[in-house]
Amino acid sequence: MADSGVHGAGSTLKYSIGTATAATAALAQITNIGLPAISVDDIDISTMDSVEKWRSFIPGMKDGGDLPMDCMFEKVNASTIMSIVGVPATWQIQVNDAVAPTSGTKFNFSGYLKSMGGAIPFNDKVTQTLTIKVSGKPLIA
């Protein structure tokens, strides 16, 4: 089987707030984007009669998880980002495809910017760390 990986350079994260006709904006200066970390709750259905005292589980609700990302700090972007913390939005990650950059894999999901932090290191770039909480089912296109 031939290798078929892609690199992340050129990938984008865009969001829109409000109606379907709302403008889509890109978050600038991103250095790392996480993908939705999907998980499922464990529901313990063990009873006093459980065989040989082994716990039994069934799957519960699915969770799209949190999506972390790192950005370089820019005052204008920090102000914009701060204004959308906690605001429901539609998000799209587009992974670069060297052959067809405008038609790379897309991850579409709803969610909100859950947290915004950062670091001011002594001898490196100033960064921001952002976390998006995924709401509902993420779709891959």
N, C-alpha and C positions, 0 to 999 in steps of 0.2 A: 504494500500500500504506500502510495506517495504521500509525503508530508503536505499538509494543506493549511497550515496556520496563517494567521494574519497578525500584524503588529497594531498597537494601539494609537500610534501617531495619526493625527487627523480625526480621531473620534470626537464626537460632540455630545453635550448634554444640553437639551433645550427644555423650556417649560412655558406653559401658558396658564393664565389665571382667568377664570370667568367662563364666558360662553365659548362655543366652538369657533366663533369668529374672532376670538381674542388674539392679539398679536403673540407670536412665539418669540421668546428671547433666549439667547445662549448665555450660559455662564462662562465668563472668559478666564483665561489663564489656569485652566485645570491641568494638573500634573498626574492625577491618578483618579480613576472612577471605579468604584466597586460595582458589582452586579447584584441584583436582588438576591438575598440569602433566604430562599424559601425553606420553611420548616413546617412541621405539623405538631400539634399538641398531643401529648400522651395522656390517655384517659385510663386510669387504673380501675380495672373491673375485678380485682382480686376479692375473694371472700374467705371466710373462716374455713371453707371447704376446698380451697385451692390445692390442686394436686401437689403433694410433697412440699407444700409451703412455697411454691413458685408464684410470683406475681404474674398476672395476666393483664394485657393492655389492648386497647383498640385505638385506632387513629381518631383524633378529634379535628378541630378546626385548623385549616391551613393559614399560614401567616407569611406574607411577602417579605417580612423582615425589614431590616434597616439597610440602607445603601450609603456607604461612606465615600467621601471623596476629598481630595486635597487640591488646593488652589494656591497660587501665589497671591499675596496680599496686594490689592490696589484699592486706594481710598474710594474711588467711585463705585467699584464692584462691592466693596464691603458695605457701603450705605444701601445699595440696591438689595443685596442679600439680606441685610438686617431687616429691611422693610417687608420681606416675604416670609420670615420665620413664622410658622404656625398657620400659614394661609394655604388652604387646599389648592392644588394645581394638578395639571396634566403634564407628565414628564416623558421625555423620549431620549434614550441613549442611542446614538448611531455609531456603530463600530466601523472604522475605516475598512474599505476593501480596495486594495491597490489597483485591481483591474477595473472596478466600477465604483469610484469613491462616493457617488451620490446614491448608490443603491445597496450599501452595506447592510448588515444585519441591524435591525432596530428592536429595541426593548421599549415597549410603551406601557405606562402604568400611571395610576393616580396616587397621590400622596401629598405630604407636606414636609417642608423643611423643618426638621425636628430640633436640630442644634447647630450652632455656629461657634467655633472656637478658633484657636490658632496658636502660633508660637513665634517668638521673636528671639532667634538664636544669636549668640555673640558673633559667629563667623559664618553665617549662611543666610539664605533668603528668608524673608518674613513670609509665613504661610498662614493659610486658613484651613481649618478642617470642618467640613460640613457633613451632616447626616440627614438623609431623607427617610421618612417612614413611609413604606409602601402600604397602600390601602387597596384591598381587593386583589384581583388576579392580574399579575403582569402578563403581557402578551409579547410574543416574539414574532417579528415579521421579516 
